[in-house]
Amino acid sequence: MNKLFSAALLTVSFAAFPVLSDHHGSNEQAVGPQLEINEWNVPYEGPRSRDPWVGGEDLIWFVGQRTHYVGQLIPSTGEFHKFALQDGAGPHTVISDHRGAWYAGNRAAHIGLVNPENGEISKFTPPGDGPRDVHTMDWDSRGNIWFTEQGGNRIGYFDTAAETFTMYEVTTPRARPYGIVVHNDEPWVVMLGTNQIATVRDGELVEIEVPREAARIRRLAVAENGTVWFGDYAAGYIGSFNPESGMFGEWQMPAGESSRPYAVAMDAKQHFWVVETGVQPNRFVAFDTASETWSDLFEVPSGAGTVRHMVYDEDTNSIWFGTDKNTIGQAKISD
């Protein structure tokens, strides 16, 4: 059964080679964690290869948003594989498990599952009559999927075993639910169309206002202690929210109002990594959440255009990202 709730307040293979970068620090002496950035040129029509996901020891999944495919990269060899989707699918995010790769069919109102053994695709359609533009997804501990619908103005939960949806309607009009992460089985969401973040507790959607009314947030990450960290795309700040105390914090980014913070990730040492996309080349920078200090700056060698989403892999201590220059990148962290 589907439930609706309202809120409270063919396979083709190619080989490619990585492009390496040198870091560009803000000071002559290294400050904070350091990065080595490698990029692989995607051999399929682009330009927007995006949203990589670590699918195993030597497997990275990603999607081609504008040319409608789910892709694989084997980092050790530079080999790529491609699974074609229906025209117009507009895949936006991919996450994987033992069943295959689950993608967000952003322009075709579905969540899809690609079977990598035979290329077969299963589709699951959220209930309702609106856009159902599945945007960003993340796992809970039971192998079920939390996701956002930006145009649909909803947050959804998909039980992958029962194949049922539970949908939560956002009360703020045109709030545009965007990035989502799940921490201790609690989803945290940012609302790009307004100055809000949100979560679901005890079956109810809770909308929380960020103090600065002009704030517009795209992505977020959650620290080990439960503090929610996010980037304010509109004004060039990062912010934090402590769910226990209800307190917010805010820090201006190195490039100030020109920063346009987009993709973010939290590493194992609780460094909050952010990509400044308002400058070219795009550049990575880390904020030490304990000392509240910024690291050196690290330029993306391709320039990136825009890094929209990225994930941290603790096994390799690295961040995987995609760019509008049709590359998949790995940023290896050292201290």
N, C-alpha and C positions, 0 to 999 in steps of 0.2 A: 504494500500500500504506500502511496506517496502522501506526504504530509506537508501542509503549508502552515507556517506560523508567522505572526506579526511580531515586530520587535517591541521591547519595552522602551524607554527613552532611547610488386616485382622487385628483386633485390639487385642492385648494381654496385660494383666495387671499384674504387679508385685508390691510388696512393698519393700522399702529399707529404711535404716536409715542413717541420716547424720553422718559424721565423723567431729569432731571439732578440731580446732587448737588453740594454743597459739601464740601470735605474738613474733617475735624476733627482737627487735629494735637494731639499730646501736649504740645507746647511752643508758645509764642506765636510764636517765630521758626521758619520752616520748617526741617525737618531731613531731609536725604537726598532721595531721589526723591519726586516729588509725583504725585498721581493726580487725574484727572477722570473720574468714573464716570457713564455713561449706561446706562439700562435701557429695554428695550422690553417692554411688556405682551403676552404671548403670547395670541392670540385663541382658543385652543382650551382645552377643559376640562383642568384640571390636577389636583392642584396642582404636580406635579413635572416641569417642563421642565428638562432638564439636559444636561450634558456637551457644550457646543458645540465645533465643530471648524471651522477656517478652510478653506473649500473653494475659495477663489479671491479675487480682488481685492475683490469685492463680494458675497460669498456665505458665509453661516454655516449650517452644518448643526447640528441638535440633535435630541434625542429626547424624546418624552413617555412617561415610564416607566410611569405608572399608567393611561394612556389609549391606549397602544399605537400610536404613530405615529413616523415620522421626519419632521422639519420642516426648512424652510429659512427663513432671514431674509435679506432684501436690505437691508443697513443704510442705503444711500443714500436709499431710498424708504420704509422701514419695512414693506415688503410681506412677507407670510408665505405659504408654501406647505406643504401637508400631504400626506404619503403614508401612508395607513392600512395597518397591519399586521394580522396575524391576532389575534383576541382572545386575551389571555393571553400575548402575546409578551414583554411586560415589557422593552422595549429599555433597555439600560443605558449603552452607549457608542456613539458613531458616529465613524468616521474615513473619509476619502474619498480617491479618486484619479481618474484619467481614466475609469475604468469605472463610477463612481457612488459611492454611499454605503454603506459596510459598517457594519452595526450588530451589537451583541451581543444575541442573543435570549435574555436571561438566564433567563426563566421557561419557555422552550420549546426549550431544548437545541439551539441552532443559532447559526451566524454567518450573517447575511443580507446580500444585496447588492441595493440598490434602484437600478434603472435610471431616472434622472431624465427620460429622454426619453419613456418610455411607462408608467412606474410599475411595471413588472414586477419581481418579487422572486424571486431565487434563494436557496436555503437549503443550507447545508452543516453536517452534523451531526458533531461530534467522536465518536470511537469510545468504546466502553465502556458500562457499565450504570448508572453513577452519575448524579448530578444533571446533569452537563455544563452547569452554569449559567455560561455565558460572561459574564465580568464587565467587565474593562477590556482595551483593545487598543491596540497601537501598531505602526508600520511598521518594517521593516528597509529597507536601501538597495536591496534587490532587489524591493520591492513585495510582500513577504510579511508575514504578521501574527503577532506574538507576542500571547498573551492569557493571562488568568488564569481559573480556576474556583474561586470561593470555597468553595462547598459540596462540589464535586468534589475539592477539595484537590489540584489539578493546575495545572501551567503547560503551555500548548500552543503549538505552532508550526504555522501553516497556510500551505502552499505554494499560493498563489492560482492559479498557472498549472496545476500538476498536480492541484490540488484534493485534496491529501492532508494528513493531520495527523500530527504527531509529538507525543506526550504524555509529560510528565515527572511522575511521581508524587512528591509531597512525603512525606518519611519521617515528619515530625512529625505526629501525629494532630491533626485539627481545626486546622491551622495557618491556614487561611482565606486563601489567596493573594488579594491585593486589588489595589492600584495597581501599574501597570507602566509603565516607560519603556524605550526602546531607545536606547542611546548607542554610537556606533561599532559597530553591529550586535550589541552585547551587551545582553541584556535584564536589567533590574534590577527586582526585585519586592519588595513588602513583605507581611508575613504578619500580618494583623490579629489572629489568634487566639493569637499567641505573640510573644515578643520576638526576631523574626528578620527579616532581609532575605535575599534569595537572588539568584543569577544562574545562567546556564547557560554553562559553559566546556568546550570540547572534547567536546560531547555529553553532559556530565554536569551534573546539578543540584547546585549548591553552596549549602548553607544556612549562614548566618552569624548568630551570636547577637549581639544588641545587649547591651552590658554590664549595663544596668539591667533586671532580670528583669521588672519590672512594666510596661515599655514596651509600648505597643500602637499600631502605626503604620498609617495609612490610605493616605497618598500620599507620593510622592517625586519628586525632580527630580535631574538630573545636571549638574554644572558643566562648563565647557569643559575643565578639567584632569582630568576623570574622577571628581572627588569626588562621592559620593552624598549628597544632602541629603534629610531627611525630617522629618515632624512627628509627635510622640508625642501622640496623641489623649487618652490616659488621664491624663497628668500635666502637660500644658501645656509641653512642651519642644520645641525643634527639635534635630536631631542631624545629624552628618556622619560619613561613613565614607570613609577613603582606601584604595582597593583595593591600592595599591602598598605602603603601610606597614602596613596592617591596623589603623591607629589610628582611634579614634572621638573625636568632640567633642560637647559638649552645652551648650545655652543655654536658660535659662528664658524663656518668652514674656511679653509685657507684662502680660497678664491672669492670669499665673500658672497655678495649677491649674484655673482657670475657663476657660482659653483654648479648649480643645477644637480644636486645629488640624486642619483637614480639607484643603480644596483648597490646592494649592501650585503654583508655577511659578517657573522661573529665567529672568530677562530677559537681554538681550544684554550688560549691564554686570555680570553675575554678582550681581545682587541676588536673593535668595531670597524670593519673595513667598508669604505665608501668610495664610489667612483664619481668624480666630478665630471659631468658630461657637458657643462657649459663652456669648458675650455677645450681647445684642440691642440695637440692630441688629448683625448681623455686621460685622466690620471687617477691612480689609486692613492688613497691615503688611509692610515689607520689612526683611530682614536683609542688611547689606552683608557678603558673605563674605570680603572682604579686610580691612576694618577691624573686623569683628565688632561692628558697632553697629546699632541699630534706627532705623528711620525714624519719621516721624509716623504716626498712626493715621488710617484713612479709612473712614468708615461707609458701608455700602451703603444707598442711599436707601429702597429698599423694605423694609428690615429683613432681607430674604433668607430668614429662617427658618433655612436651612442652605445654604451654598455647598459642594457636594460634589466638584466637579472643575472644572478650568479649564486653558486652554492659552494659551501666549504666542505672539503673532504679531510676528515681528521687522520685517516690512515696515511695520507701523503703530505699532510700539513700544507694543503694548497687550495686555492680557489679556482673554480672553473667558471668561465664566462663566455658569452657569445657577443659578436659585434655587428653593427650595421655595415661593416666592410667585408662581410661574409667570411669571417674567421671564427674559429673556436680557440679559446686561449686557456692557458694554465698559469696561474701566478703562484709560484712556490715560495713559501714563507720561511725565513731563517731569522734567528734572533742574535 
